[in-house]
Amino acid sequence: MTLFTINKVGVLGAGLMGHGIAQLAAQAGCEVILADTAKQALDNGYAKIKKLLDKAVQAGKLPQEKCAEIIARIKTTTDIKALCDCDAVIEAVPEIIDTKKQVFCKLDEVVKREAILATNTSQLSITEIAAATTRPDQVIGMHFFYPAQVMKLVEIPVGEHTSEWCVQAIVDLAQRMGKETCVCKDTPGFIVNRLLAGFMVEATKVYDEKLASVEEIDKAIKYALGHPMGPFELFDFSGIDTMVRVADGLVEAFGDRFKVGIGVRNKVRAGDFGQKTGRGFYDYRKD
Ligand SMILES: NC(=O)c1ccc[n+]([C@@H]2O[C@H](COP(=O)([O-])OP(=O)(O)OC[C@H]3O[C@@H](n4cnc5c(N)ncnc54)[C@H](O)[C@@H]3O)[C@@H](O)[C@H]2O)c1
């Protein structure tokens, strides 16, 4: 089978995940169009990429001219139509099935026929998202972890109709980004989030029980299990809204064992999503 090589990458959604994916694609030598409906998200994402690359230059890890080349490969836009001639688009919009379906329907309309449409969903059905398009054989999961620039794995869930050439093209792209890949079946939560959610959901229950303070629980897990962050630090870091949506999706598939506690649900209702809003289980606002 001839390898379909992806040279121009579109990234839709410039939030926590999207800007990191755009940086990785540019570092892999691809032309990148980073698109978002919010101009502010694009400006923030672009600034974060620049800051990280500048830091690498200052640390002597990246030559200045290479840094300039990587940055020059990334263009930003609020117009989804600008993704029209990409070889692959990686979607990183919020974890809401209706939003994903609407976005894929639109991408199918505007992006060239031979392109691959990939989703960074954490647990939603690739097959269901693919069914919103006229090219379900070219729709696939490309699940990066946060922060995408640092985390080594890309999980690649394969939909019911995804073609083998599409799997190979996405594995190749992930490897060019310097990642390890893991191809798996399209089931809720795939491998990593199904297992991680069990742990995180239990943490929301001990929070409701006031078993100990969040600081004590995070400390216990870090020192006992060698995790880089405790569960509440991880909630705040990854976005409480996103993590609760992942768990809710698993309830639908696997039942109440993935049902989160009331305390974490109330944080979502209050708009306290963690580091990105300034407050979550911890307070990040400056006095
Ligand atoms: N946060 C994590 O740790 C993490 C890890 C792996 C995967 N994911 C997945 O990545 C996806 C994005 O998550 P995130 O944490 O980056 O979310 P986020 O809220 O930080 O960013 C989402 C971005 O999408 C934009 N957006 C919303 N609707 C849009 C539309 N219709 N068209 C274009 N842009 C739109 C928003 O303006 C925002 O900038 C989700 O599917 C999530 O499950 C998240």
Ligand as a Chemical Component Dictionary entry (heavy atoms), coordinates in Angstrom:
data_LIG
# 
_chem_comp.id                   LIG 
_chem_comp.type                 NON-POLYMER 
_chem_comp.pdbx_formal_charge   0 
_chem_comp.three_letter_code    LIG 
# 
loop_
_chem_comp_atom.comp_id 
_chem_comp_atom.atom_id 
_chem_comp_atom.alt_atom_id 
_chem_comp_atom.type_symbol 
_chem_comp_atom.charge 
_chem_comp_atom.model_Cartn_x 
_chem_comp_atom.model_Cartn_y 
_chem_comp_atom.model_Cartn_z 
_chem_comp_atom.pdbx_ordinal 
LIG N1  N1  N 0  -7.772  18.971 28.110 1  
LIG C1  C1  C 0  -7.229  17.777 28.037 2  
LIG O1  O1  O 0  -6.460  17.326 28.921 3  
LIG C2  C2  C 0  -7.472  16.898 26.826 4  
LIG C3  C3  C 0  -6.611  15.825 26.598 5  
LIG C4  C4  C 0  -6.820  15.030 25.449 6  
LIG C5  C5  C 0  -7.893  15.291 24.620 7  
LIG N2  N2  N 1  -8.728  16.338 24.880 8  
LIG C6  C6  C 0  -9.831  16.583 23.942 9  
LIG O2  O2  O 0  -9.458  17.645 23.074 10 
LIG C7  C7  C 0  -10.635 18.367 22.689 11 
LIG C8  C8  C 0  -10.442 19.836 23.027 12 
LIG O3  O3  O 0  -10.212 19.959 24.403 13 
LIG P1  P1  P 0  -9.452  21.229 25.037 14 
LIG O4  O4  O 0  -9.104  20.839 26.430 15 
LIG O5  O5  O -1 -8.409  21.709 24.097 16 
LIG O6  O6  O 0  -10.669 22.287 25.064 17 
LIG P2  P2  P 0  -10.586 23.885 25.198 18 
LIG O7  O7  O 0  -11.881 24.290 25.790 19 
LIG O8  O8  O 0  -9.314  24.308 25.870 20 
LIG O9  O9  O 0  -10.503 24.391 23.657 21 
LIG C9  C9  C 0  -11.536 24.213 22.726 22 
LIG C10 C10 C 0  -11.395 25.283 21.650 23 
LIG O10 O10 O 0  -12.358 25.034 20.607 24 
LIG C11 C11 C 0  -12.871 26.286 20.172 25 
LIG N3  N3  N 0  -14.159 26.030 19.516 26 
LIG C12 C12 C 0  -15.368 25.800 20.084 27 
LIG N4  N4  N 0  -16.291 25.543 19.127 28 
LIG C13 C13 C 0  -15.642 25.635 17.934 29 
LIG C14 C14 C 0  -16.056 25.483 16.578 30 
LIG N5  N5  N 0  -17.318 25.166 16.271 31 
LIG N6  N6  N 0  -15.138 25.654 15.601 32 
LIG C15 C15 C 0  -13.853 25.980 15.908 33 
LIG N7  N7  N 0  -13.404 26.131 17.181 34 
LIG C16 C16 C 0  -14.295 25.955 18.167 35 
LIG C17 C17 C 0  -12.946 27.142 21.416 36 
LIG O11 O11 O 0  -12.962 28.533 21.080 37 
LIG C18 C18 C 0  -11.675 26.722 22.151 38 
LIG O12 O12 O 0  -10.581 27.548 21.823 39 
LIG C19 C19 C 0  -11.809 17.705 23.397 40 
LIG O13 O13 O 0  -12.404 16.759 22.563 41 
LIG C20 C20 C 0  -11.128 17.027 24.589 42 
LIG O14 O14 O 0  -11.873 15.928 25.074 43 
LIG C21 C21 C 0  -8.531  17.163 25.956 44 
# 
loop_
_chem_comp_bond.comp_id 
_chem_comp_bond.atom_id_1 
_chem_comp_bond.atom_id_2 
_chem_comp_bond.value_order 
_chem_comp_bond.pdbx_ordinal 
LIG N1  C1  SING 1  
LIG C1  O1  DOUB 2  
LIG C1  C2  SING 3  
LIG C2  C3  SING 4  
LIG C2  C21 DOUB 5  
LIG C3  C4  DOUB 6  
LIG C4  C5  SING 7  
LIG C5  N2  DOUB 8  
LIG N2  C6  SING 9  
LIG N2  C21 SING 10 
LIG C6  O2  SING 11 
LIG C6  C20 SING 12 
LIG O2  C7  SING 13 
LIG C7  C8  SING 14 
LIG C7  C19 SING 15 
LIG C8  O3  SING 16 
LIG O3  P1  SING 17 
LIG P1  O4  DOUB 18 
LIG P1  O5  SING 19 
LIG P1  O6  SING 20 
LIG O6  P2  SING 21 
LIG P2  O7  DOUB 22 
LIG P2  O8  SING 23 
LIG P2  O9  SING 24 
LIG O9  C9  SING 25 
LIG C9  C10 SING 26 
LIG C10 O10 SING 27 
LIG C10 C18 SING 28 
LIG O10 C11 SING 29 
LIG C11 N3  SING 30 
LIG C11 C17 SING 31 
LIG N3  C12 SING 32 
LIG N3  C16 SING 33 
LIG C12 N4  DOUB 34 
LIG N4  C13 SING 35 
LIG C13 C14 SING 36 
LIG C13 C16 DOUB 37 
LIG C14 N5  SING 38 
LIG C14 N6  DOUB 39 
LIG N6  C15 SING 40 
LIG C15 N7  DOUB 41 
LIG N7  C16 SING 42 
LIG C17 O11 SING 43 
LIG C17 C18 SING 44 
LIG C18 O12 SING 45 
LIG C19 O13 SING 46 
LIG C19 C20 SING 47 
LIG C20 O14 SING 48 
# 
